Amino acid sequence: MSTSWQMRNTEQKGLNHELLALTANRHGNLLASWLNPLDGRQLFLELEVSNGSFPSLASVMPEVAWDEREINDLFGWIPTGHPDLRPLVRTERWPQGFFPLRSLSEPPNWRDVEPDLPSLKVEGEGVTIMKVGPTHAGVIESGHFVFSLMGENVLYLDAHLFQNHRGIEALLETKSVNEVAPLVARVCAADTVSNQTNWALAVEQLAGFAQPPGLVRKRIILLEAERILSHLNDLAQIPAGVGFQVAHQRALAMKESWQRSLKSLYGHRFLFDTVLPGWARSAPSEAVLDAVGKLRSLWVPWRQLVRGHHGFRNRIKGVGVTPLERVVRLGAQGVAARAAGKPFDARQSLPWYRETFQGAVTQGSGDVGARFRVRLEEVEAAMQLIEEAAVRLRETDCQEEEFSLPRELSGRAVTFTESPHGMNVHDVTVAEGRISRYHIRSGTYRNWPLLAQAVAGNAVADFPLINKSFELCYSCNDR
Amino acid sequence: MSKSIRALHIRHVDAGSCNGCEQELTALTSGYYDIQRHGIDLVASPRHADALLVTGPVTDTMALAVKKVWEAIPSPKLRIAFGDCALGCGVFQNGYASEGGVKEADLEIPGCPPEPEMALPILRDWMRTHRSGQKAYSEIAPDSQSAV
């Protein structure tokens, strides 16, 4: 059985299929879902947990090392043969036998100890350990990093995340389908439209609702508007990492201008609560086109500024390199993967995007500079996608079929979109109108281990720069 | 300049936010809002701070860090709950690992997330009222806890 589970999954990996998600449900099943990126077809694999354990895939497929540790923490099922089974989500404070996704019970009696976990460090003469976080000097999310250093250079980085773990999946599993949307919209401010769309697609798939063209175009505008917003934020942070304040402040100003446009178009600066099953918020096409035009007038001179700055270009070259082979092995997603030359963008696997999407933007060098340039190209492509969708939306019949939610919705759907941080996946099971399992696998999740490896070998002073070039989320990672 | 305007230095801790509140706090420091102009700033160390600002519903794992940062801020000091999660009216307050917000906040800034345009006047007005010298802020600060 063990070999067949391993074989079936590694076969998928060997076919260059993308792992959508690996999780479990409380009935004792492991659920793996795979995507064929060429035709968008999905393949589901299941394995029954026996005697509280299951054969680990991590030694042959390192990309699931975290997923299996998470299953171990939250379900209490042991991945046999896992090379590093330290706790990932749970801390010393969690009571023994408390497995929140296995059985929903009363809030736990937390143990009265510190939440710190043992970390992996390098030992030896001249090695120093530098701990950073969970609180930081800047205004950022919480995470704890343990660096092993030799002089200025990073030998090893052990990232302890999940400081922001609230128990969102278990909370969703107490909800009826009518109550899900506001929670899903707030899992991550940077990827909110992507999360909202995944939930809407799941319900629509289970209800057998085919999205009319107008709805699709409204969603494309929102998804691309979110990509622009998130990329502008990240593009602002990278110059800050090397002290290029002019580029930093001007990009922040651009972001603010875009957020004000979004507020006036859609009523929210981050686009919370703009997509529901069967629905998406719309704005007049003319106003959308005006907003893009206004952004472009700020964007073009800014892009010239960063392109023409040799010092900046030199500084972001060759830093935080991720070889393509490592990207593939760790199943990395999004900008980080494309910057190393992996030509995958989930939009190309979505039939409703294929009409307008021009293809994945790739680079080859896998360094900070490559991640910067991929975002530059993607912002420009997103502006075009919005303009095209807005023009087409103008020609769309506004009387579209209305969606009505079936009363006793049941079934399982795995849905995905390309969020600004990579392929974002929801694995949703609904039973008679209530959520029985809700798993969120964000693009960020697969990239944290890659970031940790990208830092090793660099000067520790470059960690902020490398970190900003990935700009990974904590909230949707920690849930 | 009125003597009522005194500096307010804020130490931010994320205790389970979605990153929306963080982005809006960062926006407050950008050229559009420029909170420094009002004597308000976000500082890098609790030792430099007059107030602790918490975002998020306070996760179990972050609760101790929040307490330690609070204890490291010299008295007298103030607590600010920023955003609906920290106020205890967010969508994740009933998560099993969530404490449901900040207890005993001196100032609450609502919103999901609070828009900088709304947050800035709240901070500014509050600073003028409560730090004017007429109302000593030892009254609103809890018993001075010795810093760790």
Contacts between the chains, C-beta under 8 A, distances in Angstrom:
chain1	res1	chain2	res2	distance
A	91	B	60	7.6
A	91	B	61	5.6
A	93	B	60	6.2
A	93	B	61	7.5
A	100	B	96	5.4
A	107	B	96	5.4
A	108	B	96	6.5
A	110	B	60	5.7
A	114	B	64	6.2
A	115	B	60	7.3
A	115	B	61	4.7
A	115	B	64	6.2
A	134	B	61	7.7
A	134	B	62	6.5
A	134	B	65	5.2
A	135	B	13	5.2
A	135	B	14	7.8
A	135	B	65	5.4
A	135	B	69	5.8
A	137	B	44	3.7
A	137	B	45	7.1
A	138	B	44	7.2
A	139	B	12	5.1
A	139	B	22	5.3
A	139	B	25	4.9
A	139	B	26	5.3
A	139	B	29	7.8
A	139	B	42	5.7
A	140	B	14	7.2
A	140	B	22	6.1
A	141	B	14	4.9
A	141	B	17	6.8
A	141	B	19	5.6
A	141	B	22	6.3
A	142	B	13	7.4
A	142	B	14	4.6
A	142	B	15	7.1
A	142	B	62	5.8
A	142	B	65	7.2
A	162	B	61	6.9
A	163	B	59	6.7
A	163	B	61	4.8
A	163	B	62	5.4
A	163	B	65	7.6
A	164	B	14	7.0
A	164	B	15	7.6
A	164	B	16	4.6
A	164	B	17	7.3
A	164	B	56	6.7
A	164	B	59	5.6
A	164	B	61	7.7
A	164	B	62	6.9
A	165	B	16	7.9
A	165	B	59	5.9
A	165	B	60	7.9
A	165	B	61	6.3
A	165	B	97	5.3
A	166	B	16	5.2
A	166	B	57	6.3
A	166	B	59	5.5
A	166	B	92	4.7
A	166	B	95	3.7
A	166	B	97	5.5
A	166	B	98	4.4
A	167	B	95	3.7
A	167	B	96	4.0
A	167	B	97	4.5
A	167	B	98	6.6
A	168	B	92	6.2
A	168	B	95	6.0
A	170	B	95	7.1
A	170	B	96	5.8
A	171	B	92	6.6
A	171	B	94	6.1
A	171	B	95	4.7
A	171	B	96	7.6
A	182	B	91	5.4
A	183	B	91	4.9
A	183	B	92	7.2
A	186	B	18	5.3
A	186	B	20	7.7
A	186	B	90	7.4
A	186	B	91	5.3
A	186	B	92	7.1
A	186	B	112	7.0
A	187	B	18	6.6
A	188	B	18	5.6
A	188	B	19	6.6
A	189	B	18	4.6
A	189	B	19	4.6
A	189	B	20	3.3
A	189	B	23	6.3
A	189	B	113	7.0
A	190	B	19	5.9
A	190	B	23	7.9
A	192	B	18	8.0
A	233	B	23	6.8
A	249	B	30	7.0
A	249	B	31	6.1
A	252	B	26	7.6
A	252	B	27	7.6
A	252	B	30	4.6
A	252	B	31	7.5
A	253	B	30	6.7
A	253	B	31	5.9
A	253	B	32	6.8
A	255	B	27	8.0
A	256	B	27	6.0
A	256	B	30	6.1
A	256	B	32	5.0
A	259	B	27	7.6
A	263	B	115	7.8
A	269	B	24	7.7
A	269	B	115	6.3
A	270	B	20	5.5
A	270	B	23	7.6
A	270	B	113	7.3
A	272	B	20	7.8
A	272	B	112	6.8
A	473	B	19	6.2
A	474	B	14	7.9
A	474	B	19	7.1
A	475	B	16	7.9
A	475	B	17	6.7
A	475	B	18	4.5
A	475	B	19	5.3
A	476	B	18	8.0
